């Protein structure tokens, strides 16, 4: 019993270090909002702030022959596309930006943005003390028939 108590007391400080905090949750949510709101507003600086410079945004598309293809965008292409206008043409009433945080573990997190025409699944990392998006896998909403 004494040995188990000593072990628990020795491990507890390390358990707290890896715990999710409200500040982490808020910073992750803010990175996701900087990304999607920056896109809608055409604010390249806000988009850039949300992204790790080596980000990869990917989607799987099916070609006319029924074969899957992986298409990719880089952080720079997202920033430049946002600076060029991004989603500014999206009516304000259609600008969905629902953020869900799935998990946070130490310096890694997973989240989702339900946007106006697509869903983005985000991987985030705490990079030099701030949360940034490292990977995005996205899918378009089905088009009405």
C-alpha positions as CSV (number, residue, x, y, z in Angstrom):
1,X,0.0,0.0,0.0
2,X,2.8,2.4,0.9
3,X,4.7,1.6,-2.2
4,X,1.6,2.3,-4.4
5,X,1.0,5.6,-2.7
6,X,4.6,6.7,-3.2
7,X,4.4,5.7,-6.9
8,X,1.2,7.6,-7.3
9,X,2.7,10.7,-5.7
10,X,5.7,10.4,-8.0
11,X,3.6,10.1,-11.2
12,X,0.9,12.7,-10.4
13,X,3.0,15.8,-11.3
14,X,3.6,14.3,-14.8
15,X,-0.1,13.5,-15.2
16,X,-0.9,17.2,-14.7
17,X,1.7,18.4,-17.3
18,X,-0.1,16.4,-20.1
19,X,-3.6,17.5,-19.1
20,X,-5.8,19.6,-21.3
21,X,-6.3,23.2,-20.0
22,X,-9.0,25.7,-20.8
23,X,-6.3,27.9,-22.2
24,X,-5.3,25.2,-24.7
25,X,-9.0,24.6,-25.7
26,X,-9.4,28.4,-26.3
27,X,-6.2,28.6,-28.3
28,X,-7.2,25.6,-30.4
29,X,-10.6,27.1,-31.1
30,X,-9.0,30.4,-31.9
31,X,-6.6,28.8,-34.4
32,X,-9.6,27.1,-36.1
33,X,-11.5,30.4,-36.2
34,X,-8.5,32.3,-37.5
35,X,-8.4,29.7,-40.3
36,X,-12.0,29.7,-41.3
37,X,-12.9,33.4,-40.6
38,X,-9.7,34.5,-42.2
39,X,-10.8,32.6,-45.3
40,X,-14.3,34.1,-45.3
41,X,-12.9,37.6,-44.7
42,X,-10.0,37.4,-47.2
43,X,-7.6,38.1,-44.4
44,X,-4.3,36.4,-45.4
45,X,-2.5,37.4,-42.2
46,X,-5.2,35.7,-40.1
47,X,-5.0,32.6,-42.2
48,X,-1.2,32.6,-42.0
49,X,-1.3,32.9,-38.2
50,X,-3.4,29.8,-38.0
51,X,-1.2,27.6,-40.1
52,X,2.1,25.8,-39.6
53,X,4.3,26.7,-42.6
54,X,4.5,23.1,-43.7
55,X,0.8,22.4,-43.5
56,X,-0.8,20.0,-46.0
57,X,-4.5,20.3,-46.8
58,X,-5.7,17.2,-48.7
59,X,-8.9,15.9,-50.3
60,X,-9.6,12.6,-52.0
61,X,-11.4,13.0,-55.3
62,X,-12.7,10.4,-57.7
63,X,-12.0,10.9,-61.4
64,X,-14.2,9.9,-64.3
65,X,-12.8,6.4,-64.3
66,X,-13.7,5.9,-60.7
67,X,-10.1,6.1,-59.4
68,X,-9.3,8.0,-56.3
69,X,-6.9,10.9,-56.5
70,X,-5.3,12.8,-53.7
71,X,-5.3,16.6,-54.2
72,X,-3.2,18.8,-51.9
73,X,-2.8,22.5,-51.0
74,X,0.1,23.9,-49.0
75,X,0.1,26.6,-46.4
76,X,1.3,29.1,-48.9
77,X,-1.4,28.3,-51.5
78,X,-4.0,28.8,-48.7
79,X,-2.6,32.1,-47.6
80,X,-2.3,33.4,-51.2
81,X,-5.8,32.2,-52.1
82,X,-7.1,33.9,-49.0
83,X,-5.3,37.2,-49.8
84,X,-6.7,37.0,-53.3
85,X,-10.3,37.1,-51.8
86,X,-10.7,33.6,-50.3
87,X,-14.4,33.2,-49.4
88,X,-15.3,36.9,-49.4
89,X,-18.1,36.1,-52.0
90,X,-19.7,33.7,-49.5
91,X,-22.8,35.5,-48.1
92,X,-22.4,36.3,-44.4
93,X,-25.6,34.3,-43.6
94,X,-24.0,31.2,-45.2
95,X,-20.6,31.4,-43.4
96,X,-20.8,28.4,-41.2
97,X,-17.9,28.0,-38.8
98,X,-18.9,25.4,-36.3
99,X,-15.8,24.2,-34.4
100,X,-15.6,20.9,-32.5
101,X,-12.5,19.9,-30.6
102,X,-12.3,16.1,-30.5
103,X,-9.2,15.5,-28.4
104,X,-6.1,17.2,-26.9
105,X,-3.1,15.3,-25.7
106,X,-0.1,17.2,-24.6
107,X,1.0,19.1,-27.7
108,X,-1.3,17.5,-30.2
109,X,-5.0,18.1,-30.9
110,X,-7.8,17.0,-33.3
111,X,-10.7,19.2,-34.3
112,X,-13.4,19.7,-37.0
113,X,-14.8,22.7,-38.7
114,X,-18.2,22.4,-40.3
115,X,-18.1,25.2,-42.9
116,X,-20.5,26.5,-45.6
117,X,-19.6,23.9,-48.3
118,X,-17.3,21.4,-46.7
119,X,-16.0,19.8,-43.5
120,X,-12.4,20.2,-42.4
121,X,-10.7,17.7,-40.1
122,X,-7.8,19.4,-38.4
123,X,-4.7,18.2,-36.7
124,X,-3.1,20.9,-34.6
125,X,0.2,21.1,-32.7
126,X,1.5,23.4,-30.1
127,X,4.4,24.9,-32.0
128,X,6.8,27.4,-30.2
129,X,4.1,28.0,-27.6
130,X,1.1,28.5,-29.8
131,X,-1.4,26.2,-31.4
132,X,-1.3,25.9,-35.2
133,X,-2.9,23.7,-37.8
134,X,-0.5,21.1,-39.3
135,X,-2.8,18.9,-41.4
136,X,-6.3,19.3,-42.9
137,X,-8.3,16.5,-44.5
138,X,-11.5,17.8,-46.0
139,X,-14.6,16.7,-47.7
140,X,-17.2,18.7,-49.7
141,X,-20.9,18.6,-48.7
142,X,-23.0,16.5,-51.1
143,X,-24.6,18.6,-53.8
144,X,-28.4,18.6,-53.9
145,X,-29.7,16.4,-56.8
